[in-house]
Amino acid sequence: MKLNYEELSNYQTFWQESEHLSPSRKNGLIALSNLLMQRAKENQDEIDHVTLFYPEDCSDFNTFTDFASIMNADVTVRDEGGAKISGWNLNCEVDVE
């Protein structure tokens, strides 16, 4: 599945302008989305095998799981500790064929 960079950028704008999110939550969501975009670009815009890790990629578990929920992705516990986001089911606005 290809990532829709424009729509993910729209999410970033929404988060940045939101009065209901704390600055740390805004920064965390934007950082995770930037990381997702970076890893997708490294993978020819495909996200099927892209994984984000907690705590390596995000030190706040609530932000990590919120991002997964927004992206409709799966969060699983890793055997070595922590968690990972994979299985990007992306909400329909963020994916393209």
Sequence and secondary structure as in RCSB ss.txt:
>XXXX:A:sequence
MKLNYEELSNYQTFWQESEHLSPSRKNGLIALSNLLMQRAKENQDEIDHVTLFYPEDCSDFNTFTDFASIMNADV
TVRDEGGAKISGWNLNCEVDVE
>XXXX:A:secstr
 EE HHHHHHHHHHHHH SSS HHHHHHHHHHHHHHHHHHHHTTTB TT  EEETTT S HHHHHHHHHHTT EE
EE TTSSEEEE     TTTEE 
